[in-house]
Amino acid sequence: MRIDHATSPPSLTAVPEAARQPRVVVALHEGFYGAESGTGFSNRAFLTALARLLPTGRLSVITPHVPETAGAHDQRWAGEVRQMLRQAAAEVITIPKVNAPSDSVRGSVQLCDLAGEAAMRIAARASRCLLVGLDIPFLGLAPYTSPTMDLLLVPRSTTALTRPKDVSRVRWERDALRAATLRGARVGAISSHMRGHLVVNYAVPRSSIVDLPNGLIHEEMVKPAMALPLPFKARAGFLLAMGRAVPTKGFEDLLEALRLLKERGVPVPHLLLAAVTSEEHKHPSSYQQDLAAHIRAHDLDATLITRFTPAIRAWLHSPALRAVIVPSREEPFGRIPLEAFAAGAGPVVATTAGGLAQTVIDGETGFTAAPQDPRSLASALQRALTVLPRERDRLRSAGAALVRSRHDYEASVGSVMDRIAPWALARSATAEGRAR
């Protein structure tokens, strides 16, 4: 249903007290209709975990409407999400898409207004309500909380990390987090790097932060049913790097590292570089054009993929894959190494930027390089390409063990829910039994 945000929320007397049940309301901007980045995958995994953990009928989802004709609407993806939520008897509320960009202050304020009013309607007919705002656009939900509502905000990145010169946006995020924590909200830290960043750069009180380490759910640890055919040049062996086409992903550093290896005469497999934007972008971005120019100027053996599809990740399961490269300059967490570990791919070569240092440990789960340092990246990649088969198998096994032991996302979500909202998980009339 589409929310008419001009309508006032119902009064508390609209629903008889005996008929009210606890509710968990999740507001998300990406991940319901599709994914343009790791955020979409993580948000979908969060919804899936909650749908399994909560008693049937207690989950509500609020998301901006995306028409089927839009490039951001992946029909297969959206159908799978709807089916998963139907099985959980979840309520889905679509709010109008805002005109301003979601990563602008105006766009985020509009999204929070719409989602907040929708959440108030739901809370008015619940005995108690947990409102979850997934990622930056929903950091400003605090004004819409009531005495019967708890608030959890989960920033998967911040503008201070991605666009530090956008002072007004950074200020809005800082003010929104301050307003939330003053009202007793909790802030989920997706990595130890993000925990420190939120404390130091956003002045979030340590006591307000709960650890919610990012990870994978079961479905993401198995081989996908569908895969795109490999480009012909990649079939004899290839490297894979993928992510949003933005400078913080460090793809130009990777291309420079390949140029250095070529200059040294080091044989390097074909590179599949998925530096992507959504289908809504009809032409390559200036950053993608720069990457293509770099490939041409140095005659690098690489294929640049500019449009996103979730099927790209199936290449992690290809027997022709020689290494996975994550050359990020900044990374709040970094999901790709976990996906590679779960797929048995590798070795993984990554910089030590941000959260990547938690998962890719040099000589243990992969090979590392300094961020924004093509020479260091070239050396790490050369080590990965010359590693002995026995050593490669050891790295892969260690990576798979890391995912299972520390990055089971359903377990992480369940642990946080047990801590901040045990009443939502309780199947009996009293939540205390579950809390014990």
C-alpha positions as CSV (number, residue, x, y, z in Angstrom):
1,M,0.0,0.0,0.0
2,R,1.1,3.6,-0.6
3,I,1.1,5.8,2.4
4,D,-0.8,9.1,2.4
5,H,1.6,11.0,4.6
6,A,-1.0,13.8,5.1
7,T,-3.1,11.5,7.2
8,S,-2.7,11.6,10.9
9,P,-1.7,8.4,12.7
10,P,-4.6,6.6,14.4
11,S,-5.1,7.2,18.1
12,L,-4.0,4.6,20.7
13,T,-7.6,3.8,21.3
14,A,-8.1,2.7,17.7
15,V,-6.9,-0.9,18.5
16,P,-8.1,-2.7,21.7
17,E,-5.4,-3.2,24.2
18,A,-5.9,-7.0,24.1
19,A,-5.4,-7.1,20.4
20,R,-2.1,-5.3,20.3
21,Q,1.1,-7.3,19.6
22,P,4.8,-6.2,19.5
23,R,6.0,-5.0,16.2
24,V,9.4,-4.5,14.6
25,V,9.4,-1.9,11.9
26,V,12.3,-1.7,9.4
27,A,12.8,1.3,7.2
28,L,15.2,0.8,4.3
29,H,16.0,2.6,1.1
30,E,17.8,-0.1,-0.8
31,G,17.4,-3.9,-0.8
32,F,13.7,-4.5,-1.2
33,Y,13.4,-4.0,-5.0
34,G,17.1,-4.7,-5.8
35,A,20.6,-3.7,-4.9
36,E,23.1,-1.3,-6.4
37,S,25.8,-1.9,-3.8
38,G,26.7,-4.1,-0.9
39,T,24.2,-2.1,1.2
40,G,21.3,-3.7,-0.7
41,F,22.6,-7.2,-0.1
42,S,23.2,-6.5,3.6
43,N,19.7,-4.9,4.0
44,R,18.1,-7.9,2.3
45,A,20.0,-10.2,4.6
46,F,18.9,-8.2,7.6
47,L,15.3,-8.5,6.6
48,T,15.6,-12.3,6.0
49,A,17.2,-12.8,9.4
50,L,14.5,-10.9,11.1
51,A,11.8,-12.7,9.2
52,R,13.2,-16.0,10.6
53,L,13.8,-14.8,14.1
54,L,10.5,-13.0,14.8
55,P,7.2,-14.8,15.5
56,T,4.9,-14.7,12.5
57,G,3.2,-11.5,11.8
58,R,5.4,-9.1,13.9
59,L,7.5,-7.6,11.1
60,S,6.6,-4.5,9.2
61,V,8.8,-3.1,6.3
62,I,8.7,0.5,5.0
63,T,10.4,1.3,1.7
64,P,10.1,3.9,-1.1
65,H,8.2,2.7,-4.1
66,V,10.2,1.8,-7.2
67,P,8.1,1.1,-10.3
68,E,8.7,-2.0,-12.3
69,T,9.9,0.1,-15.3
70,A,12.7,1.6,-13.3
71,G,16.3,0.3,-13.7
72,A,16.6,0.0,-9.9
73,H,13.7,-2.6,-9.9
74,D,15.0,-6.1,-10.2
75,Q,11.9,-8.2,-10.7
76,R,13.5,-11.5,-9.7
77,W,15.0,-9.9,-6.6
78,A,11.8,-8.1,-5.6
79,G,9.8,-11.3,-6.1
80,E,12.1,-13.3,-3.9
81,V,11.9,-10.6,-1.1
82,R,8.1,-10.4,-1.3
83,Q,7.8,-14.2,-1.1
84,M,10.1,-14.3,1.9
85,L,8.1,-11.6,3.7
86,R,4.8,-13.3,2.8
87,Q,5.9,-16.5,4.5
88,A,6.6,-14.4,7.6
89,A,3.2,-12.7,7.3
90,A,5.0,-9.4,7.3
91,E,3.4,-6.1,6.5
92,V,4.9,-4.1,3.6
93,I,4.3,-0.4,3.3
94,T,5.5,1.6,0.3
95,I,6.0,5.3,0.7
96,P,6.3,7.7,-2.3
97,K,9.7,8.1,-3.8
98,V,11.1,11.5,-2.9
99,N,12.2,14.0,-5.6
100,A,15.5,14.9,-4.0
101,P,18.4,12.5,-4.1
102,S,18.4,10.1,-1.1
103,D,22.1,11.0,-0.3
104,S,21.2,14.7,0.1
105,V,20.0,16.4,3.3
106,R,16.7,17.3,1.7
107,G,16.1,13.8,0.4
108,S,16.9,12.2,3.7
109,V,14.6,14.6,5.6
110,Q,11.8,13.8,3.2
111,L,12.3,10.0,3.5
112,C,12.4,10.2,7.3
113,D,9.2,12.3,7.3
114,L,7.4,9.7,5.2
115,A,8.8,6.6,7.0
116,G,8.4,8.2,10.4
117,E,4.8,8.9,10.0
118,A,4.2,5.4,8.6
119,A,6.0,4.0,11.6
120,M,3.8,6.0,14.0
121,R,0.7,4.5,12.5
122,I,2.1,1.0,13.1
123,A,3.2,1.8,16.6
124,A,-0.2,3.1,17.5
125,R,-1.7,-0.4,17.1
126,A,1.2,-2.3,18.7
127,S,1.8,-3.0,22.4
128,R,5.5,-2.1,21.9
129,C,7.5,-1.2,18.8
130,L,11.1,-1.3,17.7
131,L,11.9,1.0,14.7
132,V,15.0,0.1,12.7
133,G,16.5,2.6,10.3
134,L,18.8,0.9,7.9
135,D,21.6,3.2,6.6
136,I,22.2,6.9,6.3
137,P,18.9,8.1,4.7
138,F,17.0,7.0,7.9
139,L,19.3,8.4,10.6
140,G,16.8,11.2,11.2
141,L,13.9,9.0,12.6
142,A,14.3,10.1,16.2
143,P,11.5,12.8,16.2
144,Y,9.0,10.0,15.2
145,T,9.6,7.8,18.3
146,S,7.1,7.7,21.1
147,P,7.2,6.2,24.7
148,T,6.2,2.8,23.3
149,M,8.9,2.8,20.6
150,D,12.6,1.9,20.7
151,L,14.9,2.9,18.0
152,L,17.9,1.2,16.3
153,L,19.9,3.0,13.7
154,V,22.3,1.0,11.5
155,P,24.6,3.3,9.4
156,R,26.5,1.1,6.8
157,S,28.7,4.1,6.0
158,T,28.8,7.8,6.6
159,T,29.3,10.9,4.5
160,A,32.4,11.7,6.5
161,L,34.0,8.5,5.0
162,T,32.7,8.9,1.4
163,R,32.3,12.7,0.9
164,P,34.1,14.5,3.8
165,K,33.8,17.9,2.0
166,D,30.0,17.7,2.1
167,V,29.9,19.6,5.4
168,S,26.2,20.1,5.5
169,R,25.5,16.4,5.1
170,V,28.0,15.4,7.7
171,R,26.5,17.9,10.1
172,W,23.0,16.6,9.5
173,E,24.1,13.0,10.2
174,R,25.9,14.1,13.3
175,D,22.9,16.0,14.6
176,A,20.5,13.2,13.7
177,L,22.6,10.7,15.7
178,R,22.9,13.0,18.6
179,A,19.1,13.5,18.7
180,A,18.6,9.7,18.5
181,T,21.0,8.8,21.3
182,L,19.6,11.6,23.6
183,R,16.2,9.8,23.2
184,G,17.8,6.4,24.2
185,A,18.3,5.0,20.7
186,R,21.0,2.4,20.0
187,V,23.4,2.6,17.0
188,G,24.5,-0.6,15.4
189,A,28.2,-0.8,14.5
190,I,28.8,-3.0,11.5
191,S,32.5,-3.4,12.3
192,S,35.0,-2.4,14.9
193,H,36.3,0.2,12.4
194,M,32.8,1.8,12.2
195,R,32.4,1.6,16.0
196,G,35.6,3.7,16.4
197,H,34.5,6.1,13.5
198,L,31.1,6.7,15.1
199,V,32.7,7.5,18.5
200,V,35.5,9.7,17.2
201,N,34.0,11.4,14.2
202,Y,30.3,11.5,15.1
203,A,30.5,11.8,18.9
204,V,28.2,8.8,19.4
205,P,28.4,7.7,23.1
206,R,30.1,4.3,23.5
207,S,27.2,3.2,25.7
208,S,24.7,3.8,22.8
209,I,26.6,1.5,20.4
210,V,25.7,-2.2,20.0
211,D,27.9,-4.4,17.9
212,L,26.1,-5.7,14.8
213,P,28.9,-7.2,12.7
214,N,28.0,-7.5,9.1
215,G,28.0,-11.0,7.6
216,L,26.2,-13.5,5.4
217,I,23.0,-15.5,5.8
218,H,22.8,-19.2,4.7
219,E,21.5,-18.4,1.2
220,E,24.6,-16.3,0.5
221,M,26.9,-19.2,1.4
222,V,25.7,-21.5,-1.4
223,K,26.3,-21.3,-5.2
224,P,23.6,-19.2,-7.0
225,A,21.3,-21.0,-9.4
226,M,22.0,-18.5,-12.1
227,A,25.3,-17.0,-13.4
228,L,26.2,-14.8,-16.3
229,P,28.3,-16.4,-18.9
230,L,32.0,-15.4,-18.6
231,P,33.4,-13.1,-21.2
232,F,35.5,-15.1,-23.7
233,K,38.8,-13.6,-22.6
234,A,38.2,-14.6,-19.0
235,R,37.5,-18.3,-19.6
236,A,41.2,-19.3,-19.4
237,G,41.5,-17.7,-16.0
238,F,40.6,-14.3,-14.6
239,L,40.8,-11.8,-11.7
240,L,37.6,-10.3,-10.3
241,A,37.1,-6.9,-8.7
242,M,33.7,-5.4,-8.2
243,G,31.8,-2.6,-6.5
244,R,30.3,0.8,-7.0
245,A,32.0,3.1,-9.5
246,V,33.3,5.6,-7.0
247,P,36.8,6.7,-6.2
248,T,36.8,5.3,-2.7
249,K,36.7,1.8,-4.2
250,G,40.3,2.3,-5.5
251,F,39.8,0.8,-8.9
252,E,42.3,3.2,-10.5
253,D,44.9,2.0,-8.0
254,L,44.2,-1.6,-9.2
255,L,44.6,-0.6,-12.8
256,E,47.9,1.1,-12.0
257,A,49.0,-2.0,-10.1
258,L,48.3,-4.1,-13.2
259,R,50.3,-1.6,-15.3
260,L,53.3,-2.0,-12.9
261,L,53.1,-5.8,-13.1
262,K,52.9,-5.6,-16.9
263,E,56.0,-3.3,-16.9
264,R,57.8,-5.9,-14.8
265,G,56.8,-8.7,-17.2
266,V,54.7,-10.5,-14.6
267,P,52.0,-12.7,-16.3
268,V,48.5,-11.6,-15.1
269,P,45.2,-13.2,-15.9
270,H,42.4,-11.2,-17.6
271,L,40.7,-8.8,-15.2
272,L,36.9,-8.5,-14.9
273,L,36.4,-5.1,-13.4
274,A,32.7,-4.6,-12.4
275,A,32.8,-0.9,-11.5
276,V,29.1,-0.4,-11.7
277,T,26.2,2.0,-11.6
278,S,22.5,1.2,-11.7
279,E,20.6,0.9,-15.0
280,E,19.1,4.3,-14.3
281,H,22.4,5.8,-15.5
282,K,22.1,5.6,-19.3
283,H,25.7,6.5,-20.0
284,P,29.0,5.7,-18.2
285,S,29.9,8.0,-15.4
286,S,32.9,10.3,-15.6
287,Y,34.7,7.9,-13.2
288,Q,33.9,4.9,-15.4
289,Q,35.1,6.8,-18.5
290,D,38.4,7.5,-16.6
291,L,38.8,3.8,-15.9
292,A,38.1,2.8,-19.5
293,A,40.7,5.4,-20.7
294,H,43.3,4.0,-18.3
295,I,42.7,0.5,-19.6
296,R,43.1,1.7,-23.2
297,A,46.1,4.0,-22.6
298,H,48.1,1.1,-21.1
299,D,46.6,-1.7,-23.2
300,L,45.6,-3.6,-20.1
301,D,44.1,-7.1,-20.4
302,A,40.8,-6.1,-18.7
303,T,37.0,-6.0,-19.3
304,L,35.2,-3.1,-17.7
305,I,31.6,-3.9,-16.7
306,T,29.6,-0.7,-16.0
307,R,26.0,-1.9,-15.3
308,F,25.1,-3.8,-12.1
309,T,23.3,-7.1,-11.8
310,P,23.4,-9.4,-8.8
311,A,24.4,-12.3,-11.1
312,I,27.9,-10.9,-11.3
313,R,28.6,-12.3,-7.8
314,A,28.1,-15.9,-9.2
315,W,31.5,-15.5,-10.8
316,L,33.0,-16.0,-7.4
317,H,32.1,-19.7,-7.8
318,S,33.9,-20.1,-11.2
319,P,36.8,-22.6,-11.3
320,A,38.5,-20.1,-13.7
321,L,38.8,-17.5,-11.0
322,R,42.4,-16.9,-9.9
323,A,42.1,-14.1,-7.3
324,V,39.5,-11.7,-5.9
325,I,40.8,-8.1,-5.5
326,V,39.3,-5.5,-3.1
327,P,41.4,-2.3,-3.7
328,S,39.3,0.1,-1.5
329,R,40.7,3.3,-0.2
330,E,38.0,3.4,2.4
331,E,35.7,0.6,3.5
332,P,33.3,0.7,6.5
333,F,33.2,-3.1,6.4
334,G,33.7,-4.8,3.1
335,R,31.3,-7.6,2.2
336,I,33.1,-9.0,-0.9
337,P,35.9,-10.9,1.0
338,L,33.2,-12.8,3.0
339,E,31.4,-13.7,-0.2
340,A,34.6,-14.9,-1.7
341,F,35.4,-17.0,1.4
342,A,32.0,-18.5,1.4
343,A,32.3,-19.4,-2.3
344,G,35.7,-21.0,-1.8
345,A,37.2,-18.4,-4.1
346,G,40.6,-16.9,-3.8
347,P,43.1,-16.0,-2.8
348,V,41.6,-12.7,-1.7
349,V,43.8,-9.6,-2.2
350,A,42.6,-6.5,-0.3
351,T,43.8,-3.3,1.2
352,T,43.8,-2.7,4.9
353,A,41.3,0.1,4.6
354,G,38.7,0.3,7.4
355,G,36.8,-2.9,8.0
356,L,38.7,-5.0,5.5
357,A,41.5,-5.4,8.0
358,Q,39.2,-7.4,10.2
359,T,38.6,-10.1,7.5
360,V,41.5,-10.2,5.2
361,I,44.6,-11.0,7.3
362,D,47.9,-11.2,5.5
363,G,49.1,-14.7,5.2
364,E,46.1,-16.1,7.1
365,T,43.0,-15.4,5.0
366,G,44.5,-13.6,2.1
367,F,47.1,-11.0,1.0
368,T,47.0,-7.3,2.0
369,A,48.3,-4.0,0.7
370,A,48.3,-0.4,1.9
371,P,45.3,1.7,0.7
372,Q,45.9,4.0,-2.2
373,D,49.3,2.4,-2.9
374,P,49.5,0.7,-6.4
375,R,53.0,-0.6,-5.7
376,S,51.9,-2.3,-2.5
377,L,48.9,-3.7,-4.3
378,A,51.0,-5.0,-7.2
379,S,53.2,-6.9,-4.8
380,A,50.3,-8.4,-2.9
381,L,48.7,-9.5,-6.2
382,Q,51.9,-11.0,-7.4
383,R,52.2,-13.0,-4.2
384,A,48.6,-14.2,-4.7
385,L,49.2,-15.3,-8.2
386,T,52.4,-17.3,-7.4
387,V,51.1,-19.0,-4.2
388,L,51.4,-22.8,-4.1
389,P,48.2,-24.9,-4.3
390,R,48.6,-26.2,-0.8
391,E,48.9,-22.6,0.6
392,R,45.9,-21.5,-1.5
393,D,43.8,-24.2,-0.1
394,R,44.9,-23.2,3.4
395,L,43.9,-19.6,2.9
396,R,40.5,-20.6,1.5
397,S,39.8,-22.9,4.4
398,A,40.7,-20.2,6.9
399,G,38.5,-17.7,5.1
400,A,35.5,-20.2,5.1
401,A,36.1,-20.8,8.9
402,L,36.1,-17.1,9.6
403,V,32.7,-16.6,7.9
404,R,31.1,-19.5,9.8
405,S,32.5,-18.5,13.2
406,R,32.3,-14.7,13.2
407,H,30.1,-13.6,10.4
408,D,26.9,-15.5,10.6
409,Y,24.5,-12.6,10.1
410,E,21.4,-14.3,11.4
411,A,23.3,-15.0,14.6
412,S,24.5,-11.4,14.8
413,V,21.0,-10.0,14.3
414,G,19.5,-12.4,16.8
415,S,22.1,-11.4,19.4
416,V,21.3,-7.7,19.1
417,M,17.5,-8.4,19.2
418,D,18.0,-10.5,22.4
419,R,19.9,-7.6,23.9
420,I,17.7,-4.6,22.9
421,A,14.3,-6.0,22.2
422,P,13.8,-9.5,23.7
423,W,10.0,-8.7,24.0
424,A,9.8,-8.8,20.2
425,L,11.2,-12.3,20.0
426,A,9.1,-13.7,22.8
427,R,6.4,-16.2,21.6
428,S,4.6,-16.2,24.9
429,A,2.6,-13.4,26.5
430,T,5.5,-12.5,28.7
431,A,8.8,-11.5,27.2
432,E,10.8,-12.1,30.4
433,G,11.0,-15.8,29.8
434,R,12.8,-15.2,26.5
435,A,15.0,-12.6,28.0
436,R,16.2,-15.1,30.6
